[in-house]
Amino acid sequence: MHWARVLVERRLFVCVAGFPGAGKGVVVDVARRLGLPVFVMGDVVREEVRRRGLEPTVENLMKVANELRKVYGPNAIAVKTVEKVLATPHKLVVIDGVRSPYELEVFRQHGTVVVVWVEASLKTRFERLSRRGRPGDPKTIEELKYRDSVEEKWGLGLVRVAADFTIVNEGGLEEARRLAELVWRVLLYGVRES
C-alpha cells in the first residue's frame, strides 16, 4: 500500500515506539525537521503529574500512568492524545510514545496507523538516559529494568510485534538520524500536506 493513497480518505498516524532511551526522540526530531506535527503521549502523563503537584520521578510518572489506565482504561493516554490531534487540520501526524495495542486501536479508530519501532539494548539505553537527565529518567539500571517491566505489562512488546518499520539504534547520533531519514522518506514519498 502506498501511504499517499491513505491520506486521500483518512488521517495517517505514524506511531513511534520503543523502550525508554531507545532513541524515539531522534526519530521524532527528524520528523519535526521535516515539518511534521508531533504529539508526545508522555506529555499527557507529565501534565497530570504536574497538575497533582508531584515531582516528576520515575515512580510518580509510572504511578500516575498506571492510575490513569486503571481509572479510565488501558487506552486513556491515547484518548487524551487523539483529542489533541483531532483539534488540528493535519492529515499526517506523528505520535511519540505509544505503549500498548489498546492505544494503537484508539488511533486506528480515527485513521490509518503505521508503527515505527526503535530498538536499542538495555546497556545503550541506560547510557543515553544517564546523559539525557530528563526529570523522571531512571537513575540506576535497576530503575530502568523496573520501568521496562511496567511498560512490558502495558503491552509495549506487542507494539513491537505490530511494527511496520524497525530502526536498530545502537550507533551514534548521526547514524540514528540517517536511519530515521530513510524511514521518513519511505513514508513521505509523494505525501505532503497542503
Secondary structure, DSSP 4 states (H G I P E B T S, - for coil): --HHHHHHHSEEEEEEE-STTSSHHHHHHHHHHTT--EEEHHHHHHHHHHHTT----HHHHHHHHHHHHHHH-TTHHHHHHHHHHHTS--SEEEEE---SHHHHHHHHTTEEEEEEEEE--HHHHHHHHHHH--TT--SSHHHHHHHHHHHHHHTHHHHHHT-SEEEE--S-HHHHHHHHHHHHHHHHTT----
